[in-house]
Amino acid sequence: MSARIPKSNPAMKLILLFTASFSWAFQQQAVPPKYQYRDPVTSDLLLCDQCPPGTAVKKHCTADTPTECQVCPERHFAENWHWGDTCQYCTSVCKEQQLVRQQCNSTHDQLCECAPGFHLVVEFCIAHRTCPPGQGVTALGTPLSDTVCERCPAGYFSSGGSSTEPCRPHTNCSDSGLKTLRWGTSTSDSHCGLDCSQHHTMCHTDVTLCEEAVFESLSSLQLSSVPLERLLESLPGRRVDHKSLERLKKACSPQQQVFQLLRLWREQNKDHDKLYRIIQGVNHCERKVSRCNSLKNLTLDDLLMVTRSLPGVKIRQEDVRTVVSSCLPRQYILQLLHLWKTMNYDLDLAKGLSHSWREMRRQGAPRYLLRGLKKISRIIGTTSAHKIYEKMFVSMLQDESCFKAYKPLNE
């Protein structure tokens, strides 16, 4: 409806203007908001009804007729009550890295938002932040906000490179009945396993450093590619029980599986003819290493120097102290190298000793320490036990009745 404003009453004009402003502030009320319009014929100042969202003024009101509205044409919209005779044109396309969130209709413009993985900064969509190693996501990025990263607390880790992954708790090895071989850090998980590593801090009475080197020398025969069951069937003497075999397969790497299987097999067949010379050779090697005169009176500082010079994962200082407190002096170096080898099963023992010798020589280590390490390296490298082992396994691999399905190995 329309209303005529008397020309002779200025106070009434002010009241009506205030009413129109009040109506504008509360557009959702039942009574349509008004707008002023001067009739071109009578010059009267009228208060006309505005047109609702989705429409535009087709004809202004007169003293006798209300405002006439028409629906916005296609690809046009009017979001609020208004008195214009046209609707706004819809946005045609979204910007780079944006997607359409809501299509245009008569009451709303086309709405765009940043694509997944991006957020709005001023007028541009920027990729969400990737949390670096040691930090995890505490709040996912949205189209309007960036990823929030925080440093992993104690007991948690994140290898980084993700904009969605939070810090994850370290694996509790004991919950799975396994041993913690390597404690987790802020960037890596704990490493679990069975007694594959034989990593104890007490002194070993059965250190098999020479045997480890012997088995390592067999890696060129690719034994780790042969299924353990087939290898077990072909070994002479008493067999290892299948329960132990399954435990090895679940917890050990392929290279460790072969080594641990051979250790178990050796323990059960100490009296076997084929094993007698091998065991004798290994024991002789161990005795020669432990009798190195230059390594009989090593101090804690000497052992710590050797520890620092070895490549790979470092032995903890408290473990070195435990070796000193629980072993005889002549066993120190054997125990230390065995401990390093079990923590670095993927590294070659001979190469590790060579690296250690060069590193300590560069640091000006005592002569007796350098001579001792060189002698150990030579003893382990020249033991005849590995030749006997190798001959036995080559014979097994060449026996077609043992490994018919693995002819590439025979070659």
Protein Blocks (a to p, Z undefined) as FASTA:
>chain_A
ZZdddfklmklmmmmmmmmmmmmmmmmbmbdcddddddfklopacddddddehiacfbdc
dfkbccddddddehiacfbdcfbfbdcdddfbdcehiacfbdcdfkbccdddddehiace
hjaccddddddehiacfbdcdfkbccddddddehiaceejiakbccdddddfklnopacf
bdcdfkbccddddfknopafbdcfbdcfkmmmmmmmmmmnommmpcfklmmmmpgcjddd
fklmmmmmmmpcfklmmmmmmmmmmmmmmmgmklmmmmmmmmmmmmmmmmmmklmmccfk
lmmmmmmmpgcjdddfklmmmmmmmmcfklmmmmmmmmmmmmmmmbcfklmmmmmmmmmm
mnopafklmmmmmmmmmmmmmpcklmmmmmmmmmmmmmmklmmmlmmmmZZ
